Amino acid sequence: MRTFKKICLLLALVALLPSFTYAQSGNTNVFTYFHPEITVEFDEGNNFIESTKQKIADDFAGIATLGQIDGDAPDNILCTLFGHDTSESGVAVIRHKAYIHEPRCKKEFYNVTACSRCDYTVEEYMGFILIYCHPEDQIN
């Protein structure tokens, strides 16, 4: 009788396992930056730290970043001595109401390489699609 309870408990845990992994994957390292004209979305599982994500989003939004002069990224002493500590991630930038006619929004895709120690970033443009992202733009 005791082994029957253990087997039932084990089967119940195995049956519930997908719901735990789904809930955990729903809470992954996703970062979305909202600005009145754009939305910046990072791929799940990216390795950027929060300050790097914020800096990249600000760059796409056209917000000046402190410490940048004429687009040059100042290196810190670690990057000068040991090189950049870079990570890559896919980034989607939605430009809201970019066009007069429907679909009005443009979703651009980039591959972004950024250093976690300094302001060094490289954005490689991958392509775009036109999307409907506002309720008033939806086709009936």
Residue, then its C-alpha position, 0 to 999 in steps of 0.5 A: m500500500r505504501t508503494f502505491k501511494k509513492i507511485c501515485l505521488l510520483l505520477a502526480l508530480v510528473a503530470l504537474l511538471p510541465s505546468f511548473t516549467y511553463a510558469q518558470s519560462g513565463n518569468t524569464n529574462v524578458f525586457t520590453y522598453f516602452h517609449p511613446e514612439i517605439t517599443v524595444e523587445f529583447d529576445e528571451g534568454n539574453n545575457f544583457i544586464e539591466s543597465t545594458k538593456q536600458k542603454i540599448a533601448d535608449d539608443f534606439a529611442g534616440i535618448a542621449t546617453l551620458g558619457q557618449i561624445d559624438g557616438d564614440a563609446p568610452d572604454n573603461i580600464l578593463c576593456t582597454l586591458f582585456g578587451h570587451d566582454t560582449s554578449e549578443s541578443g536579438v532585438a525587435v524595435i516597433r516604430h509606432k505609427a510610422y506610416i499614414h496607411e495601414p499597417r502603420c507600424k514597422k517592426e525592425f529586427y536587429n542583432v545587438t552585440a554589447c559589452s557589459r563593462c562599457d558603452y560599446t554596442v554594435e547593432e546589425y540591421m536584419g530586416f523589417i515587417l509591417i504590423y498592425c499594433h494599434p486597435e484602431d488599425q485592425i482590419n474588420 
